[in-house]
């Protein structure tokens, strides 16, 4: 099993304005979506795709937050799903 981790620091966040950073999680140069996203505080909307993490600050949240990204990958994850 391979476990990929990264911590992204977002600073200067403005309420309601999305901020994007690349999470850099990939297996053999193939970008992957993180399965775990955790913020160091509350008051943020956090989403991810295969290349980026997007954070939107909500009213009352701090202008800075760290986002922990994690992906667990095993051979079973790469196998095709049985049809049926």
C-alpha positions in Angstrom: 0.0 0.0 0.0 1.2 3.5 -0.8 0.1 6.4 1.4 0.6 9.9 0.0 0.3 13.0 2.2 0.6 16.7 1.8 -0.2 19.8 3.9 -1.2 23.0 2.1 -1.0 26.4 3.8 -3.6 28.9 2.6 -3.1 32.5 3.8 -4.8 35.8 3.0 -8.1 34.1 2.4 -11.0 36.5 1.6 -14.6 35.6 2.7 -16.4 34.0 -0.2 -13.5 34.0 -2.6 -12.2 30.5 -3.5 -8.4 29.9 -3.3 -6.7 27.1 -5.2 -3.5 25.2 -4.8 -2.1 22.0 -6.4 -2.0 19.1 -3.9 0.6 17.2 -6.0 -0.7 13.7 -5.1 -0.1 11.3 -7.9 0.8 7.6 -8.6 3.2 7.1 -11.5 2.6 10.6 -12.7 -1.2 10.0 -12.8 -3.0 12.7 -10.7 -5.3 11.3 -8.0 -8.1 12.7 -5.9 -7.3 12.9 -2.2 -9.6 10.7 -0.1 -9.0 12.6 3.1 -9.2 16.4 3.4 -8.9 18.0 6.9 -8.7 21.7 7.8 -6.9 22.9 10.9 -10.0 25.0 11.8 -13.7 25.4 11.1 -15.5 27.8 8.8 -14.2 26.7 5.4 -15.6 24.8 2.4 -12.9 22.5 1.1 -13.1 20.5 -2.1 -10.5 18.6 -4.3 -10.2 17.1 -7.7 -7.3 15.2 -9.2 -5.0 18.1 -9.2 -6.1 20.9 -6.9 -7.6 21.7 -3.5 -10.0 24.6 -3.4 -10.7 26.4 -0.1 -13.4 29.0 0.4 -13.4 31.0 3.7 -16.8 31.5 5.3 -17.8 34.4 7.5 -16.1 34.3 10.9 -13.2 32.0 9.9 -9.6 32.9 10.0 -7.8 34.2 6.9 -5.3 31.4 7.2 -5.7 27.6 7.3 -3.7 24.5 6.7 -5.3 21.6 4.7 -4.1 18.1 5.2 -4.5 15.9 2.1 -4.1 12.1 2.1 -4.5 9.3 -0.5 -4.2 5.6 0.2 -3.5 3.5 -2.8 -3.3 -0.2 -3.2 -3.2 -2.7 -6.2 -6.9 -3.4 -5.5 -7.7 0.3 -6.2 -6.2 0.0 -9.6 -8.0 -3.2 -10.6 -11.1 -2.9 -12.9 -14.4 -3.4 -11.1 -16.2 -6.6 -12.1 -19.2 -6.1 -14.4 -22.4 -7.6 -13.5 
